[in-house]
Amino acid sequence: MQSGTEAGATKSMLNQSKRCPICLDSTKNKHIGVPNRCSHKFCFLCLKTWSKRKNTCPMCRARFRSIIVRSRYTRRFLRRISVRRPSVESKDEDQTYSVFFDGVHRAVFRLLGGIV
């Protein structure tokens, strides 16, 4: 028999598994997108948008070439959508954002007196 804390933790884990790790919104009544190389589940539209910039799973970083779309109600297979490799421009843009956020992180670190 589970204690109250264990039961609460299990319920919390089940609720989290019904949330999209990208937008953190509930996946209830939304088509589900699953990368073809792993079994992580996302809102289809979130994963489709993500795949335009990166073709790696947001959770495990496995490179994928298609998105398996599952029904919002029955979760049955609907279709498979091919994913194009992100352009070189996207990679340059990612590097620019990375440099920008590194600078922001350093500035915040200094403002907080080295405490993060």
SVG drawing of the C-alpha trace seen along z (x, -y; Angstrom):
<svg xmlns="http://www.w3.org/2000/svg" viewBox="-11 -44 42 46">
<polyline fill="none" stroke="black" stroke-width="0.4" points="0.0,0.0 1.3,-3.5 1.7,-6.2 -0.1,-9.5 3.2,-11.1 3.9,-8.3 0.4,-8.3 0.6,-12.1 4.0,-11.8 2.6,-9.1 -0.5,-11.2 1.8,-14.2 4.0,-12.2 0.9,-11.0 -0.3,-14.6 3.1,-15.7 3.1,-12.9 0.0,-14.5 1.7,-17.8 3.8,-18.8 7.4,-19.3 7.8,-22.2 4.8,-24.4 3.9,-22.8 0.2,-22.8 -2.1,-19.8 -2.0,-17.5 -5.7,-16.6 -7.7,-17.1 -4.6,-17.9 -3.0,-15.8 0.2,-14.2 3.5,-14.4 6.1,-11.7 9.6,-11.8 10.3,-8.6 13.5,-7.9 12.1,-7.9 8.8,-7.7 8.6,-11.2 5.2,-12.8 4.6,-16.5 1.8,-18.6 2.0,-18.0 2.2,-21.8 4.9,-22.3 7.1,-19.5 6.4,-20.7 7.5,-24.2 10.5,-22.9 11.6,-20.7 11.9,-23.8 14.9,-24.8 16.2,-21.5 15.5,-18.0 16.5,-16.5 14.1,-15.4 13.8,-18.2 14.0,-15.6 16.7,-13.1 18.3,-14.9 17.8,-11.9 17.9,-13.1 14.6,-12.4 13.5,-12.5 9.8,-12.4 7.0,-13.1 4.3,-10.5 1.0,-12.2 -1.5,-10.5 -5.2,-11.4 -6.2,-13.8 -9.0,-11.5 -8.0,-7.9 -4.2,-8.4 -4.2,-6.1 -1.8,-6.7 -3.0,-9.3 0.0,-10.1 3.7,-10.5 5.2,-13.9 8.7,-14.2 11.0,-16.7 13.6,-18.7 17.1,-19.2 17.3,-22.7 19.1,-25.2 22.6,-26.5 21.0,-29.8 19.2,-28.3 22.4,-27.0 24.0,-30.5 20.9,-32.0 21.2,-29.4 24.8,-30.4 23.8,-34.1 21.2,-33.4 23.6,-31.2 26.2,-34.1 23.4,-36.5 22.1,-34.4 25.6,-33.6 26.2,-37.4 22.9,-37.8 23.7,-35.0 27.1,-36.6 25.5,-40.0 22.9,-38.5 25.6,-36.5 27.6,-39.7 24.4,-41.6 23.8,-38.8 27.3,-39.0 28.2,-35.6 25.3,-33.7 23.2,-31.6"/>
</svg>
